């Protein structure tokens, strides 16, 4: 039987104040990435890895009358680089794609009876990769990096049998401590990957060493939250937001969710990432933005 929906989806509808944690955000400059690189282009594949629907969004620091948006998309991404593949974010827990023993409606939505929050996962990224036959699957992915350790971003974690896990120290330590200081974390979703090759990071990290795929430390949402910077040859530079923002209003007005572990760190992370966006001219994708997601090219199509 899958993880109970109450345990899964209550974490993102929290209405309380949580412990503060983490360390100060760092400055980042594009000069750190080195000169432009030649050679094979990157490919970015986008996958739909779940949906979450909220009756109220006040926990995100946004009043219900400020936007009509209630549904968030949950994406996954695979970056194909000449030196290897990287999975960025892993979607909802795979158990949610199996309705056996779970209370779902005809459309596959599971509803938390206490909060009214609904979630569904129609097909895991593992099954999508097998069906699409792109030349790689979860077992052959070389690196895995999650924007943070909340349950809706790490569903694929235990299936990554050959990947090295790239994780910021703040999230790694919080997960190992398992002290409840970070909400919406299910340690069972890391039961296998935590025993596999892991590289614990202390700040920004150039994954393949050529400046084209960079993890940018942006703590505050969780102690080790990070965003992803890509330098795509045709599309141009792109930043994938993780949960730095959930709504367009959040970005426009610097709104901080109530369940972030550190508001000051969150605001510093916003400043840092926005400076990177301005300096590089990067496109910025709010990952949970369902309206934006509807405009994206999904796998087997790709961006390069």
Buried (B, 14 or more C-beta within 10 A) or exposed (E): EBBBBBBBBBBBBBEEEBEBBBBEBBEBEBEEBEEEBEEEBBBBBBBBBBBBBBEBBBBBBBEEEBBEBBEBBBBBBBBBBEBBBBBBBBBBBBBBBEBEEBEBEEEBBBBBEEBEBBBBBBBBBBBBBEEBEBEBBBEBBBBBBBBBBBBBBBBBBBBBEBBBBBBBBBBBBBBEEEEEBBBBBBEEBBEEBBEBEBEBBEBBBBBBEBBBBBBBBBBBBBBBBBBBBBBBBEBEBBBBBBBBBBBBBBBEEBBBBBBBBBBBBBBBBBBBBBEBBEEBEBBBBBBBBBEBBEEBEBBEEBBE
